């Protein structure tokens, strides 16, 4: 069993309040969940900042390759959204021996 995690550090465009931030992050999270129903995704950091967000994605799979494939696809989907600037993406892979 493999568990893959992806941490995305995101800079949002013209956002001036936490309410606007939520209205930008919620559709992103919903789209990730819709496209990849086997993942878990949530806003995990920078909760009190207006223009920054951290989104965490996790996937469990029988193969390391499938974990990487799903996480890479999630990263690409976020990176190609025009209203979001992806500052960094950190991948981690754990197996049942860790």
C-alpha positions in Angstrom: 0.0 0.0 0.0 1.2 3.5 -0.9 0.1 6.8 0.4 0.9 9.9 -1.7 0.6 13.5 -0.5 0.8 16.7 -2.4 1.1 20.1 -0.8 0.4 23.1 -3.1 1.3 26.6 -2.1 -0.9 29.0 -4.0 -1.0 32.7 -4.6 -4.4 34.1 -5.5 -5.1 37.0 -7.8 -7.2 40.0 -6.8 -8.5 38.8 -3.4 -9.1 41.4 -0.6 -10.9 39.3 2.0 -11.1 35.9 3.5 -14.6 35.6 2.0 -13.2 36.2 -1.5 -10.5 33.7 -0.8 -13.0 31.0 0.2 -15.0 31.7 -3.0 -11.8 31.1 -5.0 -10.6 28.0 -3.1 -13.9 26.1 -2.7 -14.4 25.7 -6.5 -10.8 24.5 -6.9 -11.2 21.9 -4.2 -14.6 20.8 -5.6 -13.1 20.5 -9.1 -10.2 18.4 -7.8 -12.7 16.1 -6.0 -15.0 15.9 -9.0 -12.2 14.9 -11.5 -10.4 12.6 -9.1 -13.0 11.0 -6.7 -10.4 8.8 -5.1 -8.4 11.7 -3.5 -8.8 13.6 -0.3 -8.3 17.3 -0.6 -8.6 20.2 1.8 -7.2 23.7 2.5 -4.5 23.0 5.0 -2.5 26.2 5.6 -2.3 30.0 5.4 -5.9 30.1 6.7 -5.7 33.7 7.9 -4.0 35.2 4.9 -6.1 36.7 2.1 -4.0 36.0 -1.0 -2.2 32.8 0.0 -3.5 29.3 0.4 -2.1 25.9 1.0 -4.0 22.9 -0.4 -3.3 19.4 0.6 -4.1 16.3 -1.5 -3.8 12.7 -0.5 -4.3 9.4 -2.4 -4.0 5.8 -1.4 -3.1 3.2 -4.0 -1.6 -0.3 -4.4 1.2 1.1 -6.6 3.6 4.0 -6.3 3.2 4.8 -10.0 -0.5 5.3 -9.7 0.0 7.6 -6.7 2.5 9.7 -8.6 0.2 9.8 -11.7 -2.8 11.0 -9.8 -0.8 13.6 -7.8 0.9 14.9 -11.0 -2.5 15.3 -12.7 -3.8 17.3 -9.7 -0.7 19.5 -9.8 -1.1 20.2 -13.5 -4.8 21.0 -13.1 -4.1 23.6 -10.5 -1.1 25.0 -12.3 -3.1 25.6 -15.5 -5.8 27.6 -13.8 -5.4 31.3 -14.9 -6.6 32.9 -11.6 -4.1 31.0 -9.5 -0.3 31.2 -9.4 1.2 27.9 -8.1 4.2 28.9 -6.0 5.4 25.4 -5.1 4.3 21.8 -5.0 5.8 19.2 -2.7 5.2 15.5 -3.4 5.7 12.8 -0.8 5.3 9.1 -1.1 4.9 6.7 1.9 4.7 2.9 1.8 3.6 0.5 4.5 7.2 0.0 5.6 7.6 3.7 6.6 
